[in-house]
């Protein structure tokens, strides 16, 4: 069987090649993109000291989260969340939609070639029957991109796709940070619940001792009531922390997107060395330009820049082309063997004369949107710098606070033990023991809060420096 394409006249077969040559000469009218300079410091040397506990000079963007987080339970929870979180699924669907839109727009740069086969059979009033059959291949209403309109539209869609992809990466990093913080909040509340239970048990023992001493006439009822106050206070804290733990688990399940097995839940705050590696803080603020949210803002700016090229191209003529070639015959059986050659070339040139200022308004709108996205891009960088500066400020002092509160707990524990011994031996009143117990309980609670803040700070600093996803981690 003879192929249709071999029977099409040579001029018709060369039409797609001619269109491609015209397309190759197109140029975009979009302004040249240059990255804006911001009045920010070039580095954090005034606040970054790799001798500070938990900091290293490595760049966060080069360290995937699986290499940063040591705790296997937390790593398992994060992996589940990256697969099951519904908000993240929405972001990934947005990426897929943006990719498809870009492919549709990119296809408009090339002519769409169609083939058709048609036939007509009719009878006139005289009784004569006539037949006509045609086979054609060609393009219809293809706009030749003389001034880069389609190229600018394609570039805008490409940058919009890249922006959505970067936004999805930022969503993944944010989710990793949220999961880590929620997991640590649960761990801290578990530690606080354990402390409240221990304090309640110790207070109950002290209350029983004072009641016995009251029966012996050694202590007064005031001592018994004083012992009861710290017991009931710890009892109330125990109930409150049980509620908080249950709510923490609910929040963690929501973030993950499924109900977690109890084996994945923490029972206490881990040590910093057990939870994470040293935070890769980097050496220069230029690392912020690699943050996915900053990249997303820059791609949006580039897309708006390309839209200006589209608006500018509207001021110039548009050239459309319809061209077909094929064969025709009165007999279907002779269509591809003895048919006659047919062809059509129909160029169309349109020049805007009067549009009541519509093109000017569209250009002004595109330029205004470009300025808006430029401001958003610059703000994204400034916000990123502020987040890192805040996290570094906390990193440089948190260890000093931890050292002080550890020393406070040690001193308060020693004070309580001595006071209890003096009270048991009748040397001191119960009021001193009660005050020592309250001091110890408060110091232990504060230490748990500060340990949680230290671990959260490590996670936050890693995240705001752009850590969480390397190229390998994204592709996986």
C-alpha positions in Angstrom: 0.0 0.0 0.0 1.4 3.4 -1.0 1.7 5.9 1.8 -0.1 9.2 1.6 2.9 11.3 2.2 4.7 10.1 -0.9 2.0 11.4 -3.1 1.9 14.9 -1.8 3.5 17.5 -4.1 7.0 18.6 -3.1 6.0 22.2 -2.3 3.4 21.0 0.2 5.9 18.6 1.9 8.3 21.5 2.4 5.7 23.7 4.2 6.5 22.4 7.7 10.2 23.0 7.1 9.6 26.5 5.9 7.5 27.2 9.0 10.2 25.8 11.2 12.8 28.1 9.6 10.5 31.1 10.2 10.1 30.1 13.8 13.8 29.8 14.4 14.2 33.5 13.6 11.8 34.6 16.3 13.0 36.7 19.2 11.3 37.6 22.5 10.4 41.2 23.4 10.6 40.5 27.1 13.1 42.6 29.1 16.4 41.0 29.9 16.3 39.5 33.4 19.0 40.5 35.9 19.0 39.4 39.5 18.4 42.4 41.8 20.9 43.4 44.4 19.7 43.7 47.9 21.2 45.7 50.8 22.0 42.7 52.9 25.1 41.6 54.7 27.3 39.2 52.7 27.8 36.9 55.6 26.9 36.1 59.2 30.4 36.3 60.5 29.2 38.7 63.3 26.9 35.9 64.5 28.2 32.7 63.1 30.8 30.9 65.1 31.4 27.3 64.3 32.7 26.8 67.9 29.1 27.3 69.1 27.6 24.0 70.0 25.8 22.3 67.2 27.1 24.4 64.3 29.3 23.4 61.4 30.6 25.2 58.3 28.9 22.9 55.8 26.0 24.2 53.7 22.5 23.0 54.7 21.4 22.6 51.1 24.0 19.9 50.6 22.7 17.8 53.4 19.5 15.8 52.9 17.3 15.5 56.0 18.0 11.7 56.2 21.7 12.6 56.9 20.8 15.3 59.3 18.3 13.5 61.6 19.7 10.6 63.6 16.7 9.6 65.6 15.2 6.5 63.8 11.7 7.0 65.2 11.5 10.6 64.0 13.0 9.6 60.6 10.3 7.0 60.2 7.6 9.4 61.1 8.9 12.0 58.5 9.1 9.3 55.8 5.5 8.4 56.5 4.4 12.1 56.4 6.1 12.7 53.0 4.0 9.8 51.6 0.7 10.5 53.3 0.3 14.2 54.1 -2.7 15.5 52.2 -1.5 19.1 51.9 1.8 17.9 50.3 -0.2 15.8 47.9 -2.0 19.0 46.8 1.3 20.8 46.2 2.6 17.9 44.1 -0.7 17.9 42.1 -0.2 21.6 41.4 3.3 20.8 40.1 1.9 18.1 37.7 -0.8 20.6 36.5 1.8 23.3 35.9 4.0 20.9 34.0 1.1 19.9 31.8 0.2 23.6 31.2 3.7 24.3 30.2 3.8 21.4 27.7 0.5 22.6 26.1 1.9 26.1 25.7 5.2 24.8 24.3 3.3 22.8 21.7 1.8 26.1 20.4 5.3 27.1 19.2 5.2 24.4 16.6 2.7 23.9 13.7 0.0 21.3 14.3 -0.1 19.0 11.2 -3.4 17.2 10.5 -4.4 14.7 7.9 -7.9 14.3 6.5 -9.8 12.2 4.2 -13.2 13.4 2.8 -15.7 12.4 0.2 -18.8 13.8 -1.5 -21.4 12.0 -3.6 -24.4 13.9 -5.0 -27.2 13.7 -7.6 -28.2 16.7 -9.7 -31.8 17.5 -10.9 -30.9 15.9 -14.3 -30.2 12.6 -12.6 -26.4 12.7 -13.0 -24.5 11.4 -10.1 -21.1 12.9 -9.3 -18.4 11.8 -6.8 -15.4 13.6 -5.3 -12.8 12.4 -2.9 -9.9 14.2 -1.3 -7.0 13.4 0.9 -5.1 16.3 2.5 -2.4 17.0 5.0 -1.5 20.4 6.3 -1.7 23.0 9.0 -4.5 25.4 10.0 -4.3 28.9 11.3 -0.7 28.5 12.6 0.5 31.8 14.0 4.1 32.4 13.0 5.9 33.8 16.0 7.5 36.9 14.3 7.8 38.9 17.6 8.2 36.2 20.1 4.7 36.2 21.6 4.4 32.4 21.8 8.0 32.1 22.9 7.3 34.6 25.8 4.1 32.7 26.7 6.1 29.4 26.8 8.8 31.0 28.9 6.2 32.4 31.3 4.6 28.9 31.7 7.9 27.3 32.1 8.9 29.7 34.9 5.4 29.2 36.5 6.0 25.4 36.4 9.5 25.8 38.0 8.0 28.1 40.6 5.3 25.5 41.5 8.1 22.8 41.7 10.2 25.0 44.0 7.0 25.7 46.1 6.4 22.0 46.4 10.0 21.5 47.6 9.5 24.3 50.1 6.3 22.6 51.3 8.3 19.4 51.8 10.9 21.2 53.9 8.2 22.9 55.9 6.5 19.6 56.5 9.7 18.0 57.7 10.2 20.9 60.1 6.6 20.8 61.3 6.8 17.0 61.9 10.1 17.4 63.8 8.7 20.2 66.0 5.4 18.3 66.6 7.4 15.2 67.5 9.6 17.1 69.9 6.6 18.8 71.5 5.2 15.4 72.2 8.5 14.2 73.6 8.8 17.3 75.8 5.2 16.8 77.1 6.0 13.2 77.8 9.0 14.2 79.8 7.0 16.8 81.7 4.3 14.2 82.4 6.9 11.8 83.8 8.3 14.6 86.0 4.8 15.6 87.2 4.1 11.9 88.2 7.4 11.6 90.0 6.8 14.9 91.8 3.3 13.8 92.8 4.6 10.5 94.1 7.4 12.2 96.2 4.8 14.8 97.5 2.5 12.0 98.5 5.3 10.3 100.5 6.1 13.6 102.1 2.4 14.1 103.0 2.3 10.6 104.6 5.4 11.4 106.6 3.9 14.7 107.9 0.6 12.9 108.8 2.5 10.4 110.9 4.5 13.1 112.6 1.2 15.0 113.2 -0.2 11.9 114.9 2.9 11.8 117.1 2.6 15.4 117.9 5.8 16.4 116.2 4.4 18.3 113.2 1.5 20.7 113.0 -1.5 20.5 110.7 0.1 23.3 108.7 2.9 21.0 107.7 0.4 18.4 106.5 -1.6 21.0 104.5 1.7 22.4 103.1 2.7 18.9 101.9 -0.8 18.5 100.3 -0.4 21.7 98.3 2.5 20.5 96.2 0.9 17.0 95.9 -2.3 18.4 94.4 -0.4 20.9 92.3 1.6 18.0 90.7 -1.6 16.0 90.5 -3.2 18.8 88.5 -0.1 19.0 86.3 -0.3 15.3 85.6 -3.8 15.5 84.4 -3.0 18.6 82.2 0.0 16.9 80.6 -2.0 13.7 79.9 -4.4 15.9 78.0 -1.6 17.7 76.2 0.1 14.4 75.2 -3.2 13.1 73.7 -3.6 16.4 71.8 0.0 16.2 70.6 -0.5 12.7 69.3 -3.7 13.9 67.4 -1.7 16.8 65.9 1.1 14.5 64.8 -1.3 12.1 63.2 -2.9 14.9 61.3 0.4 16.1 60.0 1.5 12.6 59.0 -1.8 11.8 57.4 -2.4 8.5 59.1 -2.6 7.1 62.7 0.9 6.4 64.0 1.8 3.2 65.7 2.7 3.7 69.4 6.1 2.3 68.7 7.0 5.4 66.7 6.0 7.8 69.5 8.7 9.3 71.8 8.6 8.6 75.5 11.0 11.4 76.5 13.1 14.2 75.0 16.2 12.7 73.3 19.7 14.2 73.6 20.8 16.6 70.9 23.5 14.3 69.7 21.0 11.5 69.5 18.5 13.6 67.5 20.5 15.4 64.9 23.9 16.1 63.4 25.6 19.4 63.8 23.6 22.1 62.0 25.3 22.9 58.6 25.1 26.7 58.8 27.1 27.7 55.7 29.4 30.7 55.4 27.6 33.2 53.2 24.2 34.7 52.9 24.2 33.7 49.2 23.1 30.2 50.3 19.6 31.8 50.9 19.3 32.1 47.1 19.0 28.3 47.0 16.1 28.2 49.4 13.1 26.7 47.6 10.8 29.5 48.6 13.3 32.1 47.4 13.7 30.2 44.1 9.9 30.0 43.7 9.7 33.8 44.1 12.5 34.3 41.6 10.8 32.0 39.0 7.5 33.9 39.5 9.5 37.1 38.8 10.9 35.6 35.6 7.4 34.5 34.6 6.1 38.0 35.1 9.1 39.3 33.1 8.1 37.1 30.2 4.5 38.3 30.4 5.8 41.8 29.5 7.2 40.3 26.3 3.7 38.9 25.5 2.1 42.3 26.1 4.7 44.1 23.9 4.2 41.6 21.1 0.5 42.6 21.0 1.5 45.9 19.5 2.9 44.3 16.4 1.3 42.5 13.4 0.4 38.8 13.7 0.9 36.5 10.7 -1.1 33.3 10.5 -0.8 30.6 7.9 -3.1 27.9 6.7 -1.6 25.5 4.2 -2.7 22.1 2.9 -1.6 19.7 0.2 -3.0 16.4 -1.1 -4.8 14.6 -3.9 -8.3 14.5 -5.2 -10.1 12.0 -7.5 -13.7 11.2 -8.6 -13.0 7.6 -7.7 -12.0 6.4 -4.2 -10.0 3.6 -5.7 -7.9 6.0 -7.8 -7.4 8.5 -5.0 -3.8 7.5 -4.2 -2.8 6.2 -7.6 -4.3 8.4 -10.2 -5.6 11.4 -8.3 -4.8 15.0 -9.1 -2.6 17.1 -6.9 -4.4 19.9 -4.9 -2.9 22.4 -2.5 -3.9 25.6 -0.7 -1.8 28.4 0.9 -3.6 31.1 2.8 -1.5 33.5 4.8 -3.3 36.1 7.0 -1.7 39.3 8.3 -3.4 41.3 11.1 -2.2 44.7 12.2 -3.7 46.4 15.3 -5.0 49.8 14.4 -7.4 50.9 17.2 -8.0 49.0 20.4 -9.1 51.9 22.7 -5.9 51.6 24.7 -6.4 47.9 25.5 -2.8 46.9 24.5 -1.3 49.8 26.5 -3.4 48.8 29.5 -2.3 45.2 29.2 1.4 46.3 29.0 0.9 48.5 32.1 -0.7 45.7 33.9 2.1 43.3 33.1 4.7 45.8 34.2 2.9 46.4 37.5 2.7 42.6 38.1 6.4 42.4 37.4 7.1 45.1 40.0 4.9 43.3 42.5 6.7 40.0 42.0 10.0 41.8 42.2 9.0 43.2 45.6 7.8 39.7 46.6 11.2 38.2 45.6 13.2 40.8 47.5 11.0 40.4 50.5 11.5 36.6 50.4 15.2 37.1 50.5 15.0 39.6 53.4 12.6 37.4 55.3 15.0 34.4 54.8 17.9 36.5 56.1 15.9 37.6 59.1 14.8 34.0 59.9 18.4 32.8 59.8 19.7 35.8 61.9 17.0 35.1 64.5 17.9 31.3 64.6 21.6 32.0 64.8 21.0 34.5 67.6 19.3 31.8 69.6 21.9 29.2 68.7 24.7 31.3 70.2 23.1 31.6 73.6 21.0 28.5 74.1 24.0 26.4 75.3 24.8 29.0 78.0 21.1 28.8 79.2 21.3 25.0 79.2 24.4 25.0 81.2 22.9 27.4 83.8 19.7 25.4 84.1 21.5 22.1 84.4 23.5 23.6 87.2 20.3 25.0 88.8 18.7 21.5 88.7 21.8 20.0 90.3 21.9 22.6 93.1 18.1 22.4 93.7 18.3 18.6 93.9 21.1 18.8 96.4 19.2 21.4 98.4 16.0 19.3 98.5 17.9 16.2 99.6 19.6 18.0 102.4 16.4 19.8 103.5 14.5 16.5 103.5 17.3 14.8 105.6 17.3 17.7 108.1 13.5 17.6 108.4 13.5 13.8 108.8 16.1 14.2 111.7 14.0 16.9 113.3 16.7 19.6 112.6 14.7 21.8 110.3 11.0 22.6 109.6 9.0 21.1 106.8 8.5 24.6 105.3 12.2 24.6 104.1 11.8 21.2 102.6 8.6 22.2 100.9 10.3 25.3 99.4 13.2 23.2 98.2 10.9 20.8 96.5 9.0 23.6 94.8 12.3 25.1 93.6 13.5 21.7 92.3 10.2 21.0 90.4 10.2 24.5 88.8 13.9 24.1 87.8 13.2 20.6 86.2 10.3 22.0 84.3 12.3 24.9 83.0 15.1 22.6 81.9 12.7 20.4 79.9 11.4 23.6 78.1 14.9 24.8 77.3 16.1 21.4 76.1 13.0 21.4 73.7 13.9 24.9 72.6 17.5 23.8 71.9 16.4 20.9 69.7 13.7 23.0 68.0 16.4 25.6 67.2 18.6 23.1 65.5 15.7 22.0 63.3 14.6 25.5 62.5 18.1 26.7 61.7 18.6 23.7 59.4 15.3 24.5 57.7 15.7 28.2 57.2 19.2 27.7 55.7 17.6 25.7 53.0 18.3 22.2 54.3 15.9 19.3 54.0 16.1 18.3 50.3 19.1 17.7 48.1 18.7 16.9 44.5 19.0 13.2 45.3 16.4 13.5 48.0 13.9 15.3 45.7 14.2 12.7 43.0 13.6 9.9 45.5 
